[in-house]
Amino acid sequence: MKITIVTIFPQLINSFTNNRIFQRALENNIIDLNIVNLRDFSNNKHKSVDDYGFGGGVGMVLKPESFFDFFKKSGAKNIIFPSPQGVKLNNEIAKELSSKNELTFICGHYEGIDERVVEKYVDLEVSIGDYVVSGGELPTMVILDSIIRFIPQFIKKESAEIESFEAGKLDFGVYTRPETIDNLKVPSVLTSGNHSMINQYRKRDSLLRTLIKRPDLISKLPKEDKQFIKNIVKDIL
Ligand code: ADE
């Protein structure tokens, strides 16, 4: 997948991509990352890319020319604009976007990007939640991270599939050594070596955690899971 990120802070993106899994994906050509400094497309000698907003009352706005120039020259496709006004990111959206062979993110700053860029070029506005962060780079990284998990070969398929939400329920709890710390013990079933009991325990733990932490997800679970929860509750009462 070709990924292009258009930003005025290219160094912010490096902090995200400087890890082993991402680097391996780059080396193996699973992803091709292209970080574009918007200033390189500025049409003035100071390389400025922002200006005062028309109409007053707003701060600086990213000017349209550099974006237009970049889009015309690059022919970039599938333009995503991270914005609090977009569709709220979820696993389905991430999975759908992971099937594209090219994605382009444009990062806003200050008061935003000139609306004509959005009108003419943006295919999808995506929000990472009902709050505002100060630039598009962090949301881009969040959206991208959620997408690349679904690219075959990027991470082990099973690990993407057993993660929270993929099956509509939360993850089971995980533990590592030591078996005891401050009198807190790892559930004994996990050290028993009995895989069918471990699977049963994990299914129960996952459903119980969903019931306690995200009861809003329960109604969408398959019948079998709902029945399992009923049985757990019956046992507890
Ligand atoms: N840019 C600023 N806030 C954002 C949000 N909540 N989601 C996506 N992009 C943003």
Residues whose N, C-alpha, C, O or C-beta is under 5 A from the ligand:
A	BS01	ADE	P82 S83 P84 V126 S127 I128 G129 Y131 V132 V133 G135 G136 P139
